[in-house]
Amino acid sequence: MGSETLVLAIDQGTTSTRAILFDAAGRARSSARIALTQLHPRPGWVEHDPEEIWRSVVSTCREAIATADGPIAAVGITNQRETSVLWERATGRPVHNAVVWQDRRSAGLCENWRAAGLAEIVARRTGLVVDPYFSASKIRWLLDSVPGLRQRAEAGEIAFGTIDSFLLWRLSGGRRHATDITNAARTMLFDIRRFAWDAELLDAFGIPRALLPEVLDTDGNYGATTPDLFGAAIPITGIAGDQQAAAIGQACFRPGMIKTTYGTGAFALLNIGHAPVASRHNLLTTIAYRLGGETAYALEGSIFAAGATVEWLRDRVGAIADAAQVANLAARADPRQRLYLVPGFAGLGAPYWAPQARGGLLGLTAECGLSEIARAALEAVGYQTRDLIEAMAADAQIAADALRVDGGMAASDWTMQFLADIVPASVERPASVETTAWGAAYVAGLTRGLYRDPETMAAEWQPERRFTPQMPTADREERYAGWRRAVAGVLAAALPVEAGTGG
């Protein structure tokens, strides 16, 4: 490859860390990936080792840039959101494993906060619901559970960060304690209208202000990497949470545009423009990005289990050897069976927000086997997406006629066709489903004058393939009604909050 300017994207996800080098035309030139260990100290608890995350970032970046024969103009970071780390400012050492976004240990604490009447102020200031998903209750749990930590935090000795912030601290040699506005908006501590940490919420949740990072725009100046890491000091000029980065990578720069990402979980983002809209249907109002001083807001729906359901089939049930087999298995299922898999492994996200719900398999007959269960696992992604799209349409008064899709599951034609059929909407898949990393690279490169403006990017975006609805209306509505009954059954059987899971 000829010598040209490149941008390095760090994509630190839930199950793996990737580093991808993009050229000036936005093409991926080289990449590296390392899988991440999932730690489950107790049922419903999910942790990552921050040191393992850090090592994976350094090593994937070094591998990706080993083949670079041009200068690297910038680094962009995108990350699993809400996952929370506390570390010592003096040494950079984490004081505990990272508590992952899927973790439900703080469900009791959130229950207490809702009982104390905090849901309304949380919704108004942050656009979020009171749920263990977000960072606030994770931080509070750590402060309550690690001996002496609260005193050290109040004395200013401890730093909090979402993963982007922890990586920035390490990449900059401890010189920068900052996060971007899209990650800050996921903590349950940030006022999305005033663009500031909310003192009233910090007080109500018992979280010291001294822990928190500085908040910059998505295209902010985040300093530079220390030269010893990658051979030169490279400017860090873009950070965005993974779902926002995917929306940027899909060029969803106009109000009314929707992207859905199918990874471990699934996440739909609807661009609603420059003014936040309060959801009446249990969606989140969040910041899509802040570029060139202009803020775009989004309605977001979060599904906790998408690819995670396929991983369950592979790792726990032993039904498949690899994820790619699941669509082949599903295609062989008996079309007469109506089996529903409600994947409440970590509770249900939007629009239900039922942290105590657990999974269910409903409609089993003696004729059902692994093929039918595999099909139900893939169909659950479509049904859950329709739940979100209907809520978005009701909130924003916008009919969804097209969804831009990305993430690992978007590569499955079978799954994307069912999605188009059940929503129903046109499903547009880009040539590269690496849109999250590309979104981070685009922001970093835009800041450095390497890429064209958002309007031009939006005008030039093309899908590689478009899936259109084929299913008869009566069939679609009958199937979806069955799904709604299955979810109602799971919600009715939801577990009570465990004693002792909150402060």
Disulfide bonds with the S-S distance in Angstrom:
none
